[in-house]
Amino acid sequence: MSRVAVVTGGTRGIGQAICLALKAQGRTVVANYAGNEEKAHAFTAETGIPTYRFDVGDHEATIKGCAQIAAEVGEIDIVVNNAGITRDGVLHKMSFDDWNEVMRINLGGCFNMAKATFPGMRERGWGRIVNIGSINGQAGQYGQVNYAAAKSGIHGFTKALAQEGAKYGVTVNAIAPGYIDTDMVAAVPAPVLEKIVAKIPVGRLGHAEEIARGVAFLTADEGGFVTGSTMSLNGGQHMY
Ligand code: CAA
């Protein structure tokens, strides 16, 4: 039986590439999305992958949404926490709302999805969770105290939950992407982005498919010995 994989923020950007990579791996894939209905319909029409709309930052909505997926598609064995937003700005100009929304969605989303799916994975003795962190959660980034804190939190969350899942066959890993050619990175002012790209040793932005390959590796049936790890996919921009 094909295992069910849910990718949050799965209809665009990195999430879309992850959905396609998991489908190619033979998984039954479901994409979650929060707002862009038109894009979600186009995504389903193009890929045949069903979409479920709920805000991963909303605890109740996430529990309900995952229960609906389990009832309509099947028990969820693979979760990719990819949904994320930016509200960039230097601290002295950042509002509490900019802080809170990024924490609620980027970090809270991982907790809410895990609460909805980890107990079932644990009971069934198999599961794969991949959390999409960021180079900016590892190294920090000017103008991103909210995003860097949330992504850094994701890396800690991953290592803690990996310890809880290990003896139940549930692996929990993170990927820390560098700058990838998505809408999120395109929103960085051009002169700022130019300076960032100049510091990437491979000399270019990454592609969403290059992150999706990592997710396919970490969620593979053969991946049972990889847990609590962070895979840095950043073109050499941050090495440690
Ligand atoms: N280090 C030190 N100083 C910096 C700096 C840096 N990295 N970046 C900017 N500054 C300085 C500028 O030189 C400028 O100094 P002066 O006033 O002395 O000239 C000052 O900070 C203000 O810079 P801005 O004009 O850019 O200020 P702003 O308020 O208009 O914008 C900002 C601030 C919103 C943070 C803007 O700089 C920005 O968007 N930066 C990019 C942030 C970024 O990389 N976001 C990543 C988004 S993609 C993503 O997050 C995906 C992922 O996981 C990788």
Residues whose N, C-alpha, C, O or C-beta is under 5 A from the ligand:
A	BS01	CAA	D88 G89 V90 G133 S134 I135 N136 Q141 Y142 G143 P177 G178 Y179 M184 V185 V188 P189 V192
